[in-house]
Amino acid sequence: MQYRDFGRTGWKVSEIGFGGWQIGGAWGAVDDDASVRTLLHAFERGINFVDTAELYGAGHSETVIGRALKQWRGPKIYVATKAQPTVWPNPSDNAPAFRARFPAWHLRENVENSLKRLGVERLDLFQLHTWGPTGHLELDWLETLNALRAEGKIDQIGVSLRDNQADEGVDLARLGLVASEQVIFNMFEQHPRERLFPAAQSTNTAIIARVPLDSGALVGHWTPDSYAHWQEGSQQHQMFRGERFGETLKRVEALKAEVGAQYATLAEAAMRYVLSHQAVSVLIPGMKTPQEVDMNIAYSDGGLLPEALIERLKNHAWTRNFYV
């Protein structure tokens, strides 16, 4: 396992982290005992960064992670969690008001609940589970979180940017107001490379890259019949509904043709694509089995995509919003 600096925090984190959304239950039925075993397997193989949220199964993901932490006897595991806003901004609103979406009472309640579910005395990284273009100007949230830092209940502060809205985090990164920003970054969603990543590098703000495998699409295992076998109501079934599945599959096949001469699987190329940008501190694919853990960490060997291939992949950039 390769390790990277987590921005200016002084942490050394595994460049492959553990995305905890899937073990919350939103992606279909889960076995909590199996999830704990998978987490412990990940820790044993060198993963020391886990990302979760209150949203993931109404705290269920945090509870399961807390069980694994209680059993773990090895080196430090950094856990990042998130508080959702009192009201989610409309995905189609390009300028949502930010003030009062994270009032003091709400943040304090979320911190206390996360501490309890995770079974820890301090949260390593506490993130706002959405952001907006004026968040760096409307700073009521930051006052509360800094007070919680002073009280010893959280260590570092981060934000999770809205889907496909990487530029909303540029000013925040330039000002260096938080330790980290989480953003969608993969072979389809390449936009963060343009403005967000340079801004983050200018202040040594850590980048957490989420959905590096595009919620499973970039694993490369889909067939035309895959959608019919997904559990109705699951996150994946909802996200790729209608024409989205067919369009995504078509673009996946084009990517396979692009990378097939150099990489045995699309998943390998997809993971190495994200790892190849120096701004990225950690990427957080979802993992439900030890086999998936082993598949993902196999790519943490220092091997990066050739620049010529990264340049060709610009032709495959594609932004779409799953929630409108």
C-alpha positions in Angstrom: 0.0 0.0 0.0 1.2 3.5 -0.9 0.6 6.4 1.5 0.1 10.1 0.8 0.1 13.3 2.7 -3.4 14.3 3.6 -2.9 18.0 2.8 -1.4 20.0 5.6 -2.8 17.9 8.5 0.4 15.9 9.0 -1.5 12.6 8.4 -0.2 9.8 6.2 -3.2 8.1 4.6 -3.5 5.1 2.4 -4.1 6.3 -1.2 -6.9 3.7 -1.4 -9.5 4.4 1.3 -12.7 2.6 2.2 -16.0 4.2 1.0 -18.7 3.4 3.5 -21.8 4.2 1.6 -22.5 0.7 0.4 -22.3 -0.9 3.8 -25.1 1.4 5.0 -27.7 -0.5 3.1 -28.6 1.9 0.3 -27.1 -0.3 -2.4 -29.1 -3.4 -1.5 -29.2 -5.8 1.4 -26.1 -6.0 3.5 -24.8 -8.4 6.2 -23.3 -6.3 9.0 -21.1 -9.1 10.3 -19.7 -9.6 6.7 -19.2 -5.8 6.5 -17.2 -5.8 9.7 -15.0 -8.7 8.4 -14.5 -6.7 5.2 -13.5 -3.6 7.1 -11.0 -5.5 9.2 -9.6 -7.2 6.1 -9.1 -3.7 4.6 -7.3 -2.5 7.8 -5.1 -5.6 7.8 -4.1 -4.9 4.1 -3.1 -1.3 4.9 -6.2 0.8 4.4 -6.2 3.4 7.1 -8.8 5.9 5.9 -12.6 5.3 6.0 -15.3 7.7 4.7 -18.9 7.5 6.0 -21.8 9.8 6.8 -25.0 10.1 8.8 -26.9 9.8 5.5 -25.6 6.3 4.8 -28.4 4.3 6.1 -29.4 6.9 8.7 -26.2 6.3 10.6 -26.0 2.6 10.0 -22.7 2.8 8.1 -21.2 4.6 11.1 -22.4 2.0 13.5 -20.9 -0.8 11.5 -17.6 1.0 11.2 -17.7 1.6 14.9 -18.0 -2.1 15.5 -14.9 -2.7 13.3 -12.9 0.0 15.1 -13.7 -1.6 18.5 -12.3 -4.9 17.3 -9.2 -3.4 15.6 -5.9 -3.6 17.5 -3.6 -2.3 14.8 -2.4 1.2 13.7 -4.4 4.3 13.6 -7.5 4.4 11.3 -8.6 7.8 10.2 -12.4 8.1 10.0 -14.2 10.9 8.0 -17.9 11.4 8.5 -20.4 14.0 7.3 -23.4 16.0 8.5 -26.2 16.6 6.0 -27.8 20.1 5.8 -31.1 20.9 7.4 -32.5 21.4 3.9 -30.7 20.0 0.8 -30.2 22.5 -2.0 -32.1 21.8 -5.3 -29.6 20.2 -7.7 -30.8 22.5 -10.4 -30.2 25.6 -8.3 -26.8 27.1 -9.3 -26.8 29.7 -6.6 -28.4 28.2 -3.4 -28.2 30.2 -0.2 -25.8 28.6 2.2 -26.3 30.5 5.5 -28.3 28.5 8.1 -28.1 25.2 6.3 -25.8 24.0 9.0 -26.9 25.9 12.2 -25.0 25.4 15.4 -27.6 23.2 17.1 -27.7 20.9 14.1 -23.9 20.5 13.8 -23.5 19.9 17.5 -26.3 17.3 17.4 -24.7 15.5 14.4 -21.2 15.5 16.0 -22.6 14.0 19.2 -24.5 11.3 17.3 -21.6 10.4 15.1 -19.3 10.2 18.1 -21.7 7.8 19.7 -22.3 5.6 16.7 -18.6 5.3 15.9 -17.7 4.8 19.5 -14.8 7.3 19.4 -13.9 10.3 21.6 -13.0 12.6 18.7 -13.9 12.6 15.0 -10.8 12.7 12.8 -12.5 14.6 9.9 -16.0 16.1 10.0 -17.4 17.2 6.7 -20.3 19.2 5.5 -22.3 16.9 3.2 -22.9 19.6 0.6 -21.5 22.9 -0.4 -22.4 26.0 -2.4 -20.8 28.9 -4.2 -21.2 31.3 -1.3 -20.2 29.0 1.6 -16.8 30.7 2.0 -18.6 34.0 2.6 -21.4 32.8 4.9 -19.3 31.4 7.7 -21.7 30.6 10.5 -20.9 26.9 10.0 -17.1 27.5 10.4 -17.5 29.3 13.7 -19.4 26.3 15.2 -16.9 23.7 13.8 -13.9 25.7 15.1 -15.6 25.8 18.5 -16.0 22.0 18.4 -12.3 21.6 17.4 -11.4 23.7 20.5 -13.5 21.4 22.6 -11.7 18.4 21.3 -14.7 16.8 19.6 -13.4 17.0 16.1 -9.9 17.2 14.7 -10.1 18.5 11.1 -12.9 20.1 9.0 -13.8 19.2 5.4 -16.5 19.6 2.9 -18.1 17.3 0.3 -18.9 19.2 -2.9 -22.1 18.8 -4.8 -22.1 16.3 -7.6 -20.6 17.8 -10.8 -20.0 21.2 -9.1 -16.3 21.0 -8.6 -15.8 24.7 -9.3 -17.9 25.6 -6.2 -14.9 24.5 -4.1 -12.3 26.7 -5.9 -12.6 29.8 -3.7 -12.8 27.7 -0.5 -9.6 25.9 -1.6 -7.8 29.1 -2.5 -8.6 30.5 1.0 -7.5 27.4 2.7 -10.5 27.5 5.1 -10.8 23.7 5.5 -8.4 20.7 5.5 -10.0 18.8 2.7 -12.6 18.8 -0.1 -14.3 15.7 -1.4 -15.3 15.7 -5.1 -16.4 13.3 -7.8 -13.4 12.5 -10.0 -13.1 9.7 -12.5 -12.6 9.1 -16.2 -16.0 10.5 -17.0 -16.0 13.4 -14.5 -12.7 15.1 -15.3 -13.7 18.7 -14.6 -11.9 19.0 -11.2 -8.5 18.9 -13.0 -9.1 22.3 -14.5 -9.6 24.7 -11.6 -10.2 22.8 -8.3 -7.1 20.8 -8.2 -4.7 23.7 -8.9 -6.5 25.7 -6.3 -6.2 22.9 -3.7 -2.5 22.4 -4.4 -1.9 26.2 -3.9 -2.9 25.9 -0.2 -2.1 22.2 0.3 -5.8 21.3 0.8 -6.4 17.5 0.7 -8.6 16.1 -2.1 -10.8 13.1 -1.4 -11.8 11.6 -4.8 -15.2 9.8 -4.6 -16.8 7.4 -7.0 -13.5 6.6 -8.9 -15.4 3.7 -10.5 -18.5 5.8 -11.4 -20.7 3.8 -9.0 -19.7 0.5 -10.6 -19.9 1.5 -14.2 -16.1 1.7 -14.7 -15.5 -1.7 -13.2 -16.3 -2.8 -16.7 -18.5 -5.9 -15.8 -21.8 -4.6 -17.0 -23.8 -6.3 -19.7 -27.0 -5.1 -21.4 -29.0 -7.2 -18.9 -27.3 -5.9 -15.7 -29.9 -3.2 -14.9 -32.7 -5.8 -14.8 -30.9 -7.7 -12.0 -30.4 -4.8 -9.7 -32.6 -4.5 -6.6 -35.5 -2.1 -7.3 -35.2 1.0 -5.1 -31.5 0.5 -4.6 -29.1 3.5 -5.2 -27.7 2.0 -8.3 -31.1 1.1 -9.7 -32.2 4.7 -9.2 -29.1 6.4 -10.5 -29.0 4.6 -13.8 -32.7 4.6 -14.5 -34.2 5.3 -17.9 -31.8 6.0 -20.7 -28.9 6.6 -18.3 -28.0 2.9 -18.2 -27.8 2.4 -21.9 -25.8 5.7 -22.5 -23.4 4.8 -19.7 -22.8 1.3 -21.1 -22.1 2.7 -24.5 -19.5 5.1 -23.1 -18.0 2.3 -21.0 -17.5 0.2 -24.1 -15.7 3.1 -25.8 -13.4 3.4 -22.8 -12.6 -0.3 -22.9 -11.5 0.1 -26.5 -9.4 3.1 -25.6 -7.5 1.5 -22.7 -7.6 -2.2 -23.7 -4.2 -2.2 -25.4 -2.4 -1.1 -22.1 -4.6 -2.5 -19.3 -6.2 -5.9 -18.7 -9.3 -4.4 -17.1 -11.2 -1.1 -17.3 -11.2 -1.0 -13.5 -7.4 -0.9 -13.4 -7.2 2.0 -15.8 -10.0 3.8 -13.9 -8.3 3.5 -10.5 -4.9 4.4 -11.9 -6.4 7.4 -13.7 -7.5 8.9 -10.4 -4.3 8.0 -8.6 -2.3 9.7 -11.3 -3.2 13.2 -10.2 -0.9 14.5 -7.5 -3.6 16.7 -6.0 -5.5 13.5 -4.9 -4.7 12.4 -1.3 -7.1 9.4 -1.2 -9.7 7.8 -3.4 -12.7 6.0 -1.7 -14.3 3.2 -3.8 -17.1 1.3 -2.1 -16.2 -2.2 -1.1 -18.5 -4.9 0.3 -16.3 -8.0 0.2 -12.6 -8.9 1.0 -12.3 -9.7 -2.7 -13.2 -6.2 -3.7 -10.7 -4.8 -1.2 -8.0 -7.0 -2.7 -8.9 -5.9 -6.2 -8.7 -2.2 -5.4 -5.6 -2.2 -3.3 -3.7 -4.1 -6.0 -3.5 -0.8 -7.9 -1.7 0.9 -5.1 1.8 0.1 -6.4 3.0 3.4 -7.7 2.1 2.7 -11.3 0.4 5.7 -13.0 -1.3 6.2 -16.3 1.0 7.5 -19.1 0.4 11.2 -19.9 -0.4 10.4 -23.5 -3.3 8.1 -22.4 -4.5 10.7 -19.9 -4.6 13.2 -22.8 -6.6 10.9 -25.0 -9.1 10.2 -22.2 -10.1 13.9 -22.3 -12.2 12.8 -25.3 -14.3 10.6 -23.0 -15.1 13.3 -20.4 -18.8 13.3 -19.6 -20.8 15.1 -17.0 -24.3 14.1 -16.0 -26.5 14.7 -13.0 -28.1 11.6 -11.4 -30.5 13.6 -9.3 -32.5 15.7 -11.7 
